């Protein structure tokens, strides 16, 4: 069924965001029913630094569930080279940010959910995790109804195509980061002839089942933590060893949690706080010092740094409310993936992963339990080999969130594409390596791909 002609976007100055221009795009909720219910998609751009831009580069920062508009505002300086000739455009995907966000639970219930202890394998705690996971899924259905059917990546990819058309119809020039690479991969499989240039940075392997993907992430994060412990074995201000301090902090948060402004730092939140430091070490420029300080402070009775990073990760604001990102993240992941249904499967997998990755293993498994109770069960078809323009894939050897092997696994599905390697830690490479940034910019602006096998350092 053909879609109606797309109205060109009209951009106006964004309220409260100097230098940004905003617009709204209306798209069908269900593309199989284009004349039915619609949904409003918030769009924004950083205008090019020239009166006659060569076109638009559309950016998605990942998540899933992150606001693309907030992202391009927060890191506008990173786009300086690209803005010399291109507008930088992003959007809040359906169900996220300003685009009719999918809310599921009241803040107090979200507090309880994110405070869960995944390492405690007692039957009573397993039932608590199951009950709160059921409540999460039921809350999503109660607050969103059949809209939940239409939040998955296949629909966002169609929205991306509508955005391309609304920007004038030129072939797509796209920068996808983290989950944004999966969005790019799905778009490429649907519209292979509509791509001019696509950078996939922090690549998701589109063939992995969600449980496998999550377990591989846990192993990568565990490896990062072990590297931290090795790097700080004889320093970083620890009174004994990093590993013993981590064990002490996790045991304390499980048995007698520290209080931070009246809130307990639970073991689940301590794990999230540690993971967040590993997730974005390049933002601190000194992971060892930053994480060591947070752990030492917690060991000495001050859990504010760890809890603050945990709050940042799940989008908890200082007033106790939440941004839409965490709920959207779960809604989109559950809408995209088929997962095991039985609680016993999650319990046995969590116990198995506890043996392999004792810090993060159970956490990633039990975090998927919401999807087991999801009211809709998607059918994920095998990902095809895609005949499209050559893409630039970028993977970092020490990226724990999108391990380097994922980029290697995705590359064969896009014949003629190139994998650029960054040596170093941290999630995605854009903004972490001048070398990688220059190759990404050269490709996006001039279609100049790096030679296969190119390796960049981390700044």
C-alpha positions in Angstrom: 0.0 0.0 0.0 1.5 3.3 -1.1 2.0 6.1 1.4 0.7 9.7 0.7 3.1 12.4 -0.4 5.2 13.7 2.6 4.9 17.3 3.5 8.3 19.1 3.8 9.3 19.8 7.3 9.0 23.4 8.5 11.8 24.1 11.1 11.5 26.8 13.7 13.8 27.8 16.6 13.7 25.3 19.4 12.5 26.6 22.7 15.3 26.5 25.3 17.8 25.1 22.9 19.8 27.9 21.3 21.1 27.2 17.8 18.7 24.3 17.3 15.7 24.2 14.9 12.7 22.0 15.6 9.8 20.5 13.7 7.2 17.7 13.9 6.6 14.9 11.5 3.3 13.0 11.5 3.4 9.3 10.5 1.0 6.4 10.6 1.1 4.4 13.8 0.6 1.3 11.7 2.1 1.5 8.2 -0.3 -1.2 7.0 -3.1 1.3 7.8 -1.7 4.6 6.5 -5.0 6.4 6.8 -5.6 5.3 10.4 -4.2 6.5 13.7 -1.1 8.7 13.5 1.8 9.5 15.8 3.8 12.7 16.0 7.6 12.4 15.7 9.7 15.2 17.1 12.6 16.3 14.8 15.4 18.8 15.3 18.5 19.9 13.4 21.8 21.7 13.9 22.0 23.9 10.8 25.0 23.7 8.5 27.6 26.5 8.8 26.9 27.4 5.1 24.0 29.0 3.4 23.9 26.1 0.9 24.3 22.8 2.7 25.0 19.7 0.7 22.2 17.9 2.5 21.3 16.3 5.8 23.1 13.7 8.0 20.5 11.9 10.1 21.9 10.7 13.5 20.5 8.1 15.9 22.4 7.8 19.3 21.0 4.4 20.3 19.5 3.1 23.5 17.1 2.0 22.3 15.0 4.8 23.7 17.5 7.7 23.8 16.4 11.1 22.6 18.2 12.0 19.4 17.3 15.6 19.9 18.9 15.8 23.3 21.9 14.0 22.0 22.8 16.4 19.1 22.2 19.3 21.5 24.5 17.9 24.2 27.4 17.0 21.9 26.9 19.7 19.2 30.6 20.5 19.2 31.4 16.9 17.9 29.6 17.7 14.7 31.7 20.8 13.8 33.5 19.2 10.8 30.3 17.7 9.4 28.4 21.0 9.8 30.8 22.7 7.5 28.7 21.3 4.7 25.7 19.4 6.1 22.7 19.9 8.4 22.8 17.5 11.3 19.3 16.1 11.9 18.0 13.8 14.6 14.6 12.7 16.0 13.1 11.2 19.1 11.9 7.7 17.9 8.3 6.8 18.4 7.6 6.0 22.1 10.6 8.0 23.3 11.5 11.5 24.4 9.1 14.1 22.8 7.5 11.5 20.5 4.5 10.3 22.5 6.7 8.4 25.0 5.6 5.0 26.2 5.4 5.2 30.0 4.8 2.0 32.1 5.1 2.6 35.8 4.9 5.3 38.5 8.3 6.5 39.7 8.0 4.6 43.0 7.5 1.4 41.1 10.4 2.2 38.8 12.6 2.8 41.9 11.6 -0.7 43.2 12.3 -2.3 39.9 15.7 -0.8 39.4 16.7 -1.6 43.0 16.2 -5.3 42.5 19.1 -7.6 43.5 19.9 -10.0 40.6 22.6 -11.8 42.4 20.4 -13.1 45.3 19.2 -16.5 44.0 16.8 -17.3 46.9 13.4 -18.5 45.8 11.8 -15.5 47.6 13.9 -13.0 45.7 13.3 -14.8 42.4 9.6 -14.4 43.0 10.0 -10.7 43.8 11.9 -10.2 40.5 9.2 -12.1 38.6 6.4 -10.1 40.3 8.0 -6.7 39.5 8.8 -7.8 35.9 5.1 -8.8 35.5 4.0 -5.5 36.9 6.3 -3.7 34.5 4.9 -5.5 31.4 1.3 -5.1 32.7 1.9 -1.4 33.3 3.2 -0.9 29.7 0.0 -2.6 28.4 -2.3 -0.7 30.6 -0.9 2.7 29.7 -0.2 2.1 26.0 -2.6 -0.5 24.8 -2.1 -1.6 21.1 0.5 1.2 20.7 3.0 -1.3 22.1 2.6 -3.3 18.9 4.1 -0.5 16.9 7.2 0.6 18.8 9.7 -1.9 17.4 12.6 -1.1 15.2 10.9 -2.1 11.9 8.4 0.8 12.5 11.2 3.3 13.5 13.0 2.3 10.3 9.9 3.2 8.3 9.8 6.5 10.2 13.4 7.1 9.2 12.3 6.6 5.5 9.5 9.1 6.0 12.0 11.5 7.5 14.3 11.1 4.5 11.4 11.9 2.2 10.3 14.9 4.3 13.8 16.3 4.1 13.6 16.5 0.3 14.0 12.9 -0.8 17.8 12.7 -1.4 19.3 9.4 -0.6 20.0 8.8 3.1 23.2 9.9 4.8 23.1 8.3 8.3 25.2 8.0 11.4 24.0 5.3 13.8 25.6 4.7 17.2 25.1 1.6 19.3 21.4 0.5 18.9 21.3 3.1 16.2 23.4 0.7 14.1 20.7 -1.9 14.4 18.2 0.7 13.2 20.5 1.4 10.3 20.8 -2.3 9.5 17.0 -2.8 9.5 16.6 0.3 7.3 19.2 -1.0 4.9 17.3 -4.4 4.7 14.0 -2.5 3.9 15.3 0.2 1.6 18.7 -0.9 0.2 18.4 1.4 -2.8 17.8 4.6 -0.8 21.2 4.8 1.0 24.0 7.2 0.0 26.3 6.7 3.0 25.8 5.0 6.4 28.2 4.8 9.3 27.4 2.1 11.9 29.5 2.9 15.0 29.4 0.4 17.9 27.8 -2.3 15.8 25.0 -4.6 16.9 25.1 -8.0 15.3 21.6 -8.3 13.8 21.6 -12.1 14.0 22.0 -12.6 17.7 19.0 -13.6 19.9 18.5 -11.1 22.7 19.5 -13.5 25.5 22.7 -14.4 23.7 23.4 -10.8 23.0 22.9 -9.8 26.7 25.1 -12.7 28.0 27.9 -11.6 25.6 27.6 -8.1 26.9 27.9 -9.3 30.5 31.1 -11.2 29.6 32.5 -8.1 27.9 31.7 -5.9 30.9 33.2 -8.5 33.3 36.3 -8.4 31.2 36.5 -4.6 31.4 36.1 -4.8 35.2 38.9 -7.4 35.4 41.1 -5.0 33.3 40.3 -2.2 35.8 41.2 -4.5 38.7 44.5 -5.3 37.0 45.3 -1.7 36.2 44.6 -0.6 39.8 46.2 -3.6 41.5 49.0 -1.5 43.0 47.4 1.9 43.1 44.3 4.0 42.6 44.0 4.7 46.3 42.5 1.3 47.4 43.4 0.2 50.9 43.8 -3.4 49.8 42.9 -4.7 46.3 40.2 -3.4 43.9 38.5 -6.8 43.8 38.2 -7.0 47.6 36.8 -3.5 47.7 34.2 -4.4 45.0 33.3 -7.5 47.0 33.0 -5.4 50.2 30.8 -2.7 48.5 28.5 -5.3 46.9 28.2 -7.3 50.2 27.4 -4.1 52.1 24.8 -3.0 49.6 23.1 -6.4 49.8 23.0 -6.8 53.5 22.9 -3.3 55.0 22.6 -0.7 52.2 24.2 2.7 52.6 21.7 5.6 52.6 22.0 8.4 50.2 19.6 11.3 51.0 17.3 8.7 52.5 17.5 6.2 49.7 19.3 2.9 50.0 22.1 2.0 47.6 21.0 -1.6 46.9 23.2 -4.2 45.3 21.3 -3.9 42.1 22.0 -0.2 41.9 25.6 -0.6 42.9 26.0 -3.0 40.0 24.4 -0.4 37.7 26.7 2.3 39.0 29.8 0.3 38.3 28.6 -0.7 34.9 27.9 2.9 34.0 31.5 3.9 34.7 32.7 1.1 32.4 30.2 2.1 29.8 31.6 5.6 29.1 35.2 5.7 30.4 36.3 8.1 27.7 33.9 10.7 29.1 35.9 10.7 32.3 39.2 10.5 30.5 40.4 8.5 33.5 38.3 5.5 34.2 40.6 4.1 36.9 40.6 7.2 39.0 36.9 7.8 38.6 35.7 4.3 39.4 38.3 3.8 42.1 37.1 7.0 43.8 33.4 5.9 43.6 34.2 2.5 45.1 36.5 3.9 47.8 33.9 6.4 48.8 31.2 3.6 49.0 33.6 1.4 51.0 34.0 4.3 53.4 30.2 4.8 53.8 29.4 7.3 51.0 27.4 5.7 48.2 26.4 9.0 46.5 28.7 8.6 43.5 27.6 5.0 42.7 24.0 5.8 43.1 24.3 9.0 41.1 25.8 7.1 38.2 23.1 4.4 38.5 20.4 7.1 38.4 22.0 8.6 35.3 21.9 5.2 33.6 18.2 4.7 34.1 17.2 8.3 33.7 16.2 9.1 37.3 16.0 12.8 37.9 16.8 14.5 41.2 13.1 15.1 41.9 12.5 11.4 41.7 10.8 11.3 38.3 12.2 9.4 35.3 13.0 10.4 31.7 11.1 8.1 29.3 14.3 6.4 28.1 14.4 3.4 30.4 10.8 2.4 29.8 11.2 3.0 26.1 14.3 0.9 26.1 12.5 -2.1 27.5 9.4 -1.6 25.4 11.4 -1.5 22.2 13.7 -4.4 23.1 10.7 -6.6 24.0 8.9 -5.4 20.9 11.8 -6.5 18.7 12.8 -9.8 20.2 11.4 -13.3 21.0 12.7 -14.6 24.4 12.1 -17.7 26.5 8.8 -17.7 28.4 9.5 -19.8 31.5 10.8 -18.3 34.7 12.8 -21.5 35.3 14.9 -20.7 32.2 15.9 -17.3 33.5 16.7 -18.7 36.9 18.9 -21.5 35.5 20.6 -19.1 33.0 21.2 -16.5 35.8 22.8 -19.2 38.0 25.0 -20.4 35.0 26.0 -16.8 34.2 26.8 -16.2 37.9 29.5 -18.8 37.6 30.9 -17.3 34.4 30.5 -13.6 35.2 29.8 -13.2 38.9 29.3 -9.4 38.9 27.2 -8.8 35.8 26.0 -12.3 34.6 22.8 -12.7 36.5 21.9 -9.0 36.1 21.7 -9.1 32.3 19.7 -12.4 32.3 17.1 -11.4 34.8 16.8 -7.9 33.2 15.1 -9.6 30.2 12.4 -11.2 32.3 10.0 -8.3 31.5 10.0 -9.5 27.9 8.8 -13.0 29.0 5.6 -11.4 30.3 5.2 -9.1 27.3 1.6 -9.0 25.9 2.8 -9.3 22.3 5.2 -11.8 20.9 7.1 -10.6 17.9 8.4 -12.9 15.1 12.0 -12.1 14.2 12.9 -13.3 10.8 16.5 -14.2 9.8 18.5 -11.1 8.8 19.3 -11.1 5.0 22.4 -10.3 3.1 21.9 -6.7 1.9 22.9 -5.4 -1.5 23.3 -1.7 -0.8 25.9 1.0 -1.0 29.1 0.2 0.9 28.8 1.0 4.6 31.4 2.0 7.1 31.3 -0.2 10.3 33.3 1.0 13.3 34.2 -1.3 16.2 36.3 -0.8 19.3 38.4 -3.6 20.6 37.5 -2.8 24.2 33.8 -1.8 23.8 31.8 -3.8 26.4 28.4 -2.7 25.3 28.8 -3.7 21.6 31.7 -6.1 21.6 34.1 -5.9 18.7 33.1 -9.4 17.6 29.6 -8.1 16.8 31.0 -5.7 14.2 33.0 -8.6 12.7 29.8 -10.7 12.7 27.7 -8.0 11.0 30.2 -7.2 8.2 29.5 -10.2 5.9 25.8 -9.1 5.7 26.8 -5.9 3.8 29.1 -7.0 1.0 31.7 -4.4 -0.1 31.5 -2.6 3.3 34.5 -1.8 5.4 35.3 -2.4 9.1 37.3 0.4 10.8 38.9 -0.7 14.1 39.6 1.5 17.1 42.0 0.1 19.7 40.8 1.0 23.2 38.0 1.0 25.7 34.7 2.8 25.8 31.4 2.4 24.0 31.3 3.7 20.3 34.2 5.6 18.7 32.6 8.8 17.6 34.1 11.6 19.8 36.7 9.3 21.3 39.3 9.2 18.5 40.3 12.0 16.1 41.4 9.3 13.7 38.1 7.5 13.7 36.2 10.8 13.5 38.1 11.9 10.5 37.4 8.7 8.6 33.7 8.9 9.5 33.6 12.5 8.3 35.4 11.7 5.1 33.0 9.0 4.3 29.8 10.8 5.2 30.8 14.0 3.3 32.8 12.7 0.4 32.0 8.9 0.3 35.7 8.2 0.9 36.1 4.9 2.7 39.2 3.9 4.7 41.3 1.0 3.4 40.1 -2.4 4.8 42.1 -3.2 7.9 42.5 0.4 9.0 43.2 0.8 12.8 42.8 3.9 14.8 44.0 4.7 18.3 41.9 6.1 21.2 42.7 9.7 22.1 
